[in-house]
Amino acid sequence: MKHQLDFEKPIIELQNKLDELRLHPEQHSLGVSFEEEIRLIEKKLAETRRHIFSNLSPWQRVQLARHPKRPYTLDYLNTAFSDFNELHGDRLFAEDRAIVGGFAKLNEHRVMVIGTQKGRDTKENILRNFGSAHPEGYRKALRLMRMANKFGLPIITLIDISGAYPGIGSEERHVAEAIAVNLREMAVLKVPVIAIVIGEGGSGGALGIGIADRVLMLENAYYSVIPPEGCAAILWRDRAAAAKAAAALKITAKDLLEFKIIDEIIPEPLGGAHTDMAASAESLKSHLLKHLREILGLPVAERLKRRYEKFRSHGHFTENVNVESNGLPQAAA
């Protein structure tokens, strides 16, 4: 099996055994009928798959989020949406193909869809800059969002990026400023905005198109201020500690739902979104439609108020004050 992950080895071994038995039935065990042995292996395979994918660690979910066969933005645009008409360029510097966007339809709703796009092979990855956007990508996204706001079209963003491109050219053209402007402008868009993390949700690169009325997440995606390898290099001075960092960062959909960073988890087929793209697209579409109808029912002023409060509520802290015997607070050492 191509693109095999380490934790999938027991599944692959059973699947290979099943395939071999079907190809060479004369090799089945004595004393057990061929059909019975097939059923036993199929049962064991189903149980093993269910056990593994029901108990994934944070790092294993990161691996699934990066799976090269996982559906990307354009895959969902071709399945969950219809009538996609791509728009290009930021009208300032260049066309950034790491971010795609344009008009589309979601059932009866006309929408503006914007998302980050990775490549399937080396040639496309070079074209898409491995899915890492330059500042012109964020400025293109903002241009399309302003257009949607002008024409009253809901905005849907699909996030799958490890981080904005950190190269010299990107810094020279002010990538941090481009992301910051997007955060400010998305907070006050009058149309409904829904963001979905479909794979990787890394750093400001993800947040640059992630300010929304509702933030959803696929079951095996991750959303974090820093990729696990970067965190491991800083805290443990060893990128090999990525699994430890992934657990410490609390970056899975389940963790983020508990922290109220996201609003809902979109289920994936057992084994990950790449195992059944059609089912993944249908699941994403049904959740999108549900949230879009709810948001469209809110007055604009109420929608903006809730969006502001949603992001203002992120992050909590407690302050401990030591009190001396005279009742006055004591300064912390």
PEUR-V182079 format. One record per pair of residues at least 12 apart in sequence whose ideal C-beta (glycine too) atoms are under 8 Angstrom apart, sorted by the first residue. I is the first residue (numbers start at 1). J is the second residue. Records with the same first field share a line. If there is no record, write none. Layout:
# PEUR-V182079
I=J, J
This chain:
# PEUR-V182079
1=15
3=67, 68, 69
5=60, 63, 64, 67
7=52, 56, 60, 63
8=52
10=48, 52
11=45, 48, 49, 52
14=41, 44, 45, 48
15=45
17=41
18=38, 41, 42, 45
21=34, 37, 38, 41
22=38
49=270, 271
50=270
53=270, 271, 272
56=220
57=243, 246, 247
58=222, 243, 246, 247, 249, 250, 251, 252, 255
59=228, 242, 243, 246, 247
61=220, 221, 222, 246, 252
62=200, 222, 228, 242, 246, 251
64=220, 272
65=199, 200, 220, 221, 222
66=199, 200
67=272, 274
68=120
69=274
70=198, 199, 272, 273, 274
71=198, 273, 274, 277, 280, 281
72=117, 118, 160, 198, 199
73=100, 113, 115, 116, 117, 158, 160, 198
74=100, 115, 117
75=277, 281
76=115, 158, 198, 281, 284
77=100, 104, 113, 115
79=277, 278, 281
80=106, 281, 282, 284, 285, 288
81=104, 105, 106, 111, 113, 285
82=104, 105
83=103, 104, 105
84=102, 103, 104, 113
85=102, 103, 104
86=100, 101, 102
87=101, 102, 103, 144, 147
88=140
89=140
90=136, 137, 139, 140, 143
91=143
92=136, 139
93=135, 136, 139, 173
94=134, 136
95=136, 140
96=129, 133, 134, 136, 137, 140
97=117, 127, 128, 129
98=116, 117, 128, 129, 130, 131, 132, 133, 134, 137, 161, 165
99=114, 115, 116, 117, 133, 137, 138, 140, 141, 209
100=114, 115, 116, 117
101=113, 114, 115, 140, 141, 144
102=144
103=153
106=156, 285, 288, 289, 292
107=285, 289
109=154, 289, 292
110=153
111=148, 153, 154, 155, 156, 292
112=144, 145, 147, 148, 153, 154, 155, 156
113=155, 156, 157, 158
114=141, 144, 145, 155, 156, 157, 158, 209
115=157, 158, 159, 160, 198, 209
116=131, 133, 158, 159, 160, 161, 205, 206, 209
117=131, 160
118=130, 131, 160, 199
119=131
129=165
130=162
131=160, 161, 162, 200
132=161, 162, 163, 164, 165, 166, 205
133=161, 164, 165, 205, 208
134=164, 165, 169, 170, 173, 175
135=164, 170, 173, 174, 175, 177, 178, 179
136=173, 178
138=164, 175, 178, 179, 181, 182, 208, 209
139=178
141=157, 182, 208, 209
142=178, 181, 182, 185
145=182, 185, 186, 189, 193
146=185
148=189, 191
149=189, 190, 191
152=191
153=191
154=191, 192, 193, 194, 292, 295, 296
155=189, 191, 192, 193, 194, 212
156=193, 194, 195, 196, 288, 292
157=193, 194, 195, 196, 209, 210, 212
158=196, 198
159=195, 196, 197, 198, 199, 200, 201, 206, 209, 210, 223
160=197, 198, 199, 200, 201, 221
161=200, 201, 202, 205, 206
162=200, 202, 203, 205, 227
163=202, 203, 204, 205, 206, 227
164=179, 203, 204, 205, 208
176=204
178=208
179=204, 205, 207, 208
182=208, 209, 211
183=207, 208, 211
186=209, 211, 212
187=211, 307, 308, 311
188=304
190=300, 303, 304
192=213, 292, 295, 296, 303
193=211, 212, 213, 307
194=212, 213, 214, 215, 216, 288, 291, 292, 295
195=209, 210, 211, 212, 214, 215, 216
196=215, 216, 217, 218, 266, 284, 288
197=210, 215, 216, 217, 218, 221, 222, 223, 253, 262
198=218, 221, 273, 284
199=218, 221
200=221, 222, 227
201=217, 221, 222, 223, 224
202=224, 226, 227
203=224, 225, 226, 227
206=223
211=307, 311
212=307
213=295, 303, 306, 307, 310
214=263, 264, 291, 295
215=261, 262, 263
216=262, 263, 264, 265, 266, 287, 288, 291
217=253, 256, 257, 262, 264, 265, 266
218=253, 265, 266, 268, 273, 280, 284
219=253, 265, 266, 267, 268
220=253, 268, 272, 273
221=253
222=246, 251, 252, 253
223=251, 253, 256, 261, 262
224=249, 251
225=249
226=249
228=242, 243, 245, 246, 249, 251
229=242, 245
231=245, 248, 249
232=244, 245
235=248
253=265
260=313, 314
261=314
263=291
264=287, 291
266=283, 284, 287
267=283
268=280, 283
